[in-house]
Amino acid sequence: MKAYLVACFLLSTFILIEAVSHLQEDVFHDSDDQEVVYRVSRGIHSKKKEGECRYKKGPWSECDSSNMQKKTLTLKKGDNSCEQTKVISRKCKKACKYDKGDWSDCEVSTNTRVRTDSLKPKSDSSCEPTRTLSKKCKKVCKYNKQGAWSECDSATGRKSKVLVLKSGSPQTCEANKKITKPCHKGSNHKNSGKGRQDYDEDE
């Protein structure tokens, strides 16, 4: 009985080794724009340890509904172990190009404006026919700088003035803007920069 089990074990091991030895592993090498080379590692009992299957590339197909395209490779050079054809696939690169639309007026509630672009002719059929972009509105608040400066504040060494809104949306622009500056030229106190980026001072 023991001899029978040993014989079965040895037979199973031999079959497994034979199966593994005949496995082939394709190693892909994209040699140039016209050819593809697959290097094949053969089993331990094969006289040739490695062979080459050289294929000619075909054109890429159109993108299908799953956004994939395929190419068929036709055997150009190789022995009987090489497949006559191989099919490779890849994900499509969408060529979505759009004509730019015009920006809408600023939406006060969201402080944003939108633009709708239309798909250009000859673009990929899987592209969306339109695309919508949005961006924050840029404040355009113009203030009238006429008015007298206040007396110098001895504590800060600065004087101030209140600017009145001249043009711009009341929803996004302050009705009045306070600015300050040093009382004397050459003061170490820096002029307040707040607000100067958000409005233009008009005479």
Secondary structure, 3 states (H helix, E strand, C coil): CHHHHHHHHHHHHHHHHHHHHCCCEEEEECCCCCEEEEEEECCCCCCCCEEEEEEEECCCCCCCCCCEEEEEEEEEECCCCCCCEEEEEEECCCCCCEECCCCCCCECCCCEEEEEEEECCCCCCCCCCEEEEEEECCCCEEEECCCCCCCCECCCCEEEEEEEEEECCCCCCCCEEEEEEECCCCCCCCCCCCCCCCEEEEC
